[in-house]
Amino acid sequence: MTVAVWILLGLIAFVYLGYPLLIVLVGALRNYRPRRDASYLPRIALLIPAYNEAAVIGKKLRDTLALDYPTERLRVIVISDGSSDGTDEIVQGIADPRLSLIRQEPQAGKVEGLKKGIAAAPEAEIICFSDANSRYAPDALRQLTAVFADTEVGAACGRLRLEGTDRSGTAGGEGLYWRYEDLIKAAESRSGTMLMGAGTIYAARRELIPDVPSHRADDSIVPLTIATAGYRVVWVPEAVAFERTAVKPAEEFRRKVRMIARDFGAYFYLHGCWKRPTVGLRLLFHKLLRWLVPIFYLGALGLSLPGTIAGQLPMFLVTAILGGGLLWGLLAWWAMSRGWQARGIVGKLLALPGHFVMVNAAALGGIWRLITTGSPATWKKAESSHQ
């Protein structure tokens, strides 16, 4: 049992420290950077799927239509997925020849809506995917499309900056997590190709976009399929999107369960990625093993108990550290659910174990949901991310 405990602990350490250090090293050695051409301005269709987004869609569209990109080369398409709160009327009330609305009735989900949006813009060379509750920096589209001057680039992902991370421990933990993820994405991109980025700001060559099943995650399958086909998926941190993170722990937990169920299923759907070991290994180390961390953690804790009872000091330390960390995380998660707001660096560090427990509980919930009921095609935004 002792050997099994160390193996499980080694897997956890590799997921959070080993792989990031390894990919940083590979990135530093290869140092791949796509060829950029600021004058390259392809025709773009920016797709915005929306379900009951009346609270934010007007501002989103005004900001989008004011972006620094040639008017004649940009088209904005809102796909309303059975909205019933006045979203459609707000879109129709904005008079701009670049803007169009597609009504999807009955509600069929984000992916089906995106397919309709792509089909409605046959002239677009690049398809850009966005969310209704995000806003782009003025030059985001120019920054994102500049890398497509490199014919090896099949998809590009921008940087998501979360706003409101000081509003709760949940939001603060999510902000720290995204900064950690940005380091990995940058290293993966420099190593040759990344796997996926933020679903609210990524773009792909139209002809490379696969037919995504309606119950899978487009922002997982599209970049991974393109990388598997031999094209590069690159990170463009200069292309920035802003989004408010969810404040309420229950909302964030439900969102992650839904997201993990969709993503985890998508990873197994893409079994063909193993034809390119560099893509398959990134997927295994960056994502698949990470969602299995709660199993490794609980397994190591359970297997250390017999040694602890037998008086083995190493196993006692393992039990104390893992058990204490789990208790701390559960208490922090409970405190956040009761309204505790983690302020400053110290507060966020105190809240981080709570975010760790929440994320890993969501991983277990997402995997269980995928196995038992599957992943739904429809979606709903966390309301507190709009506030």
N, C-alpha and C positions, 0 to 999 in steps of 0.2 A: 504493500500500500504506500510505503514511503516514496518509492520510485514514481508511482502514479501521481502522487501529490506534487513532486518536483516537476514532472512533465507538464501537468496542468498549469502550475505557476509559471513555468517557462513559456507556455503558449500565451498566457495573458501578458507577460512581459514583452513577448515578441510582437503581439498585436499593437500595443500602445507605445513601445519604445524601439523594439528591434526593427520592425518594418520601416517606420519613419526614418530612422538613422540609416538603414540600408538604402532606401530610395533617395535620400539626400546625397549619400555618397555616389550612387550611380548617376544622379543628376549632375553632380559637380564634375564627374569624369567625362560624361557625354556632352553636357552643356548645350543641348539642342535648343535653338531659338528660331522660330519661323521667320521667313523673310517678310518684312512688313513694307507696305507701300501706301502711304497716306492718301495718295491720289486715286487709289483703286476704290471705286464707288459702285458696286454692283446694285442691281435692282433687288430691293428687299420687300418681303411681306412680313410684317410684325403681327403675330397672332396673339390675341388676348382672350382666353377662355374665361367665361364669367357665369357664375351661378349666384343670383341674388346679391349683386355687388353695387347696389344703388348708392351705398354710403361712400364709395370710393371711385366709382367708374368715371365720373365727370372730371375729377382732378387728374386721374390717370390719363385720360384722353387729351386733356389740355396740355399736360406736361409732354406727352408723347408727340403730339403734333407740333410742339415747339422745339423738338430736338434739332440739333445742328446736322442735318442731312438733306441733300438735294430733294426738293419737293417732288420733282418728276420721277424720282427713283425710289420713293417710299410709298408703301401702301399699308394701311392699318386696318386689320379685320378683327372685329369683336364677334365671338361666337357665344351667344347667349343660350345656355343649356337649360331651357325651360324656366327661365327666371320669372318670378311672379311679384317682384317688389318694385317695379318701375325701372329696372335696369335698361330695358329696351328703349323706353321713351327718352331716357337721358341721352343714350347714344344717338337716337334719331334726331334729337334736338341740337346736335352739334353739326353745323353745316361746314363740311370740308370735303372736297372731291377725293381726298386720299382715304377717307374713312368709309367703311361699309360694315353693315351688321348682318350676321347670319343667325337666324332663329332655329334652334334645334328643339324640336318638339315631337314626342315627349322627351324628358330628360334622359340622355343616353351616356353621359359621362364626358370627361375632359378629352380623352384620347379620340373618341368618335368626333367630337367637335373640332379637334385639331386637323383631323383628316379632311373634314369639310372645308376648313380654312385653307389648307394647302391646295385642294382641288380648285378653289375659287381664285387662286392667284397663279395661273400657269405661266405668267411672264416673269415671275420672281426667280432670280438665280439663287438667292439665299433666303432661307426661312428662319426668322428669329422668333423665339418662344418667350413669352412674358407672362406675368400674373397681374391681375387687376389691382392688387393692393401694394404694388411696388412702383417705384419711380426710378427713372434712369438719370444719370448725370448727363448734362447737355451734349457731351461728345461721345457718349457710350457707343452709339451705332458706328461712328467713324472708327473708333478704336477697335471694335469687334470685327468689322469687315476688313480692316487693313491687312490682317494676317491671311485672308483668303487669296491674296495675291500670290501666295505660295501654293503651288498646285498640289503639294503633298498634304495640305491641311484639308480635312474633311469636315471638321466641326471645331467650334471655338466656344469657350465658356468664360463668362465675365465673373467679376468679384461681387459677392453679395455682402453688403454691410448692414448689419442688424441695428436698428434704432430702438431706443427704449429699453436697453439692457439693464438700466438702473431701476426699473420699475418693480422688479420682483427677483427673488432668488432664482426662479425658473428662467427668467429672461437673462439674468446675469450668467447662469451656467451655460445657456445656449450660446451666448456671445463668446465665452471662452472656448467652447467647443468649435465654433466656426473659425476662430483664429488658428486653432490647432489644425483644423482641416485645410485651411489655406496654405499652411506650410507644406503639407503633404501634396496638395494639388500642384503647387509650384514646382516641387521636386519631381513629381511624376511627369509633368510637362517637359521639364528640362531633360529628363531621362529618355524621352522619345515620344511618349504619348501618355495622356492621363485617361482616366476611365469615365468620369462624369463630373459635373459641377452643379451649380445652382440652377434649378429648373426655371427660375424666373428670369435668367439672362444667359441664354445659350443660343447658338445659331449653327446651321448646318447647310451644306450644299443640297439643294432641292433633290437632285437626282440620286443622292445617297441615302435619303431618309427611308427607312424600312416601313413595312406595314405592321404597325404595333397592335397587338391584341388589345381590345378595349379594357380589359381588366388588369393590364400591366402598366408599368410606369414608363412614360415616354422619355423622361430625362435620364433613365437608366438604359433603356434598350437602344435609343437612337445613337448616343455616343459610343456605346459598347459595340454595336453592330458596325459602325463606321470604323472603329479601331480594328475590329476583327477583319474587316475587308482590306486592311493594309494602309489606310489613311491615318494621318495624325489627328489627334484630338488635343488641342492646346489651350492653355490657360492664358487669359488676357486680363491681368489685374487692373489695367488702365481703364477697362470698360466696367463701370461701377453701377450697380443697382442698389437701391435702399429699400428696406422693408422693416416694418415694425414686427417684433417677435411677440408671440403669445405670452400673456402675463399669467394666466391661470394654469396651475399645474395640471388640473384635470383635462383642460383643453389640449395642452401640449402632449400629455400622455396619450390621449385618444388619437391625436394627429400622428404621433410616432408609431403607434400600433398599426394604423392604417397604412402608413408609408412603408414600414418594414414588411408587412404582409405583401404589398405590391412589389417592393424591390427584391425581396428574397425569392419570390416566385419568378421574377424577371431574370435573376441570375441563373437559375436552373433552366429557364426557358432558353437561355443563350448558351447551350452546351457547345455550340460550334466555336465559341471563343477559345476553346482549348486547342484548336488547330494552330493558334498563335500562342505559344507558351508564355511569351512576355506579357500578353494580355491576360491570359488565364491565371498566371501567378499573381499579377497585380490584383485581380478580382478576388482570388482566394485570400491573399494576405490583407488587403485593405478592407474588404467588406464581409466576405463569408465568415472568416474566423472572428471578426469583431462581433457579429450578431450571435456567435456561439459563446462569447465570453461569460454570460451568466451561468451557462452549463459548466464551463471550466471552473468558475469561481465557487459555485455551490458544490461541485464535485470535489474540489480540493479541500473545502471546509469540512465536508462530510467524511472524507477519507482520512483527514488529520485527527479526527476525534479519537479513534482507538489508540493511536500513539500517544495522544495527550493523556488519556486515562491511564496508559501504561507508564507514564512518567517520562516520556521522551521529550527532552527540552526543545529540540528543533520543531517537533510537531506541536508542542505547547505554544511556541512563538507563532507558528502559522495559524493555529486556531485563534489565538488572541488577536492577531493582526486582522485576519479575515473576518472574524466574528465582531470585533470592535468596529471595523470599517463598515460592516453591514448595518450594525446598530446605529452608528453615527449617521449613515446615509438615510436610514429609515426615519430617524428623528428629524433630520434636516428636511426631508421630503414632507413629512407631516407638518412641520413648522411652516413651510412655504405654502402648503395647502390651507393653512389657517391664517394666511395673510402676512407672514414674516417677509420683510423686504431687506434683502442683503445689500447693504450699502458699502461702497468702497472696495478696495482690493481685499482687505481682511474678510469682510462680509461675504464676498464672492467665493473666496477660498473655503470659508466655512460651509457655504452652500454647495460647493462643488460635489462632495460625496452624495448629497441628495439628488443632484442632477445625474450622477453616475448610476445610482440605484434606479432612478426613474427610467433612464434610457435603457438599462439592461432588463428591467421589468417589462418595458415596452417591447424589447426584442423577443422575450419569451412569449408575450401576448401576441405579437405579430406572427411568429412562427406557428403558434398554436392556432391562431385564426386562419392562417393559410391552409393548415392541414385539415382543420375541421369544417370551415365554411368557405374558404377561398377569399379572394380579395374583390371588393365591389368595384364596379366601373365608375360609379358616381362619387362625388366628393363634396366636402363642405369646409370652408375656411374657418379657422378659429376666430370667433367674433372679437376677442380682445386684441387680435393683431390689427384690427381696423381702427382701434381707438387711440 
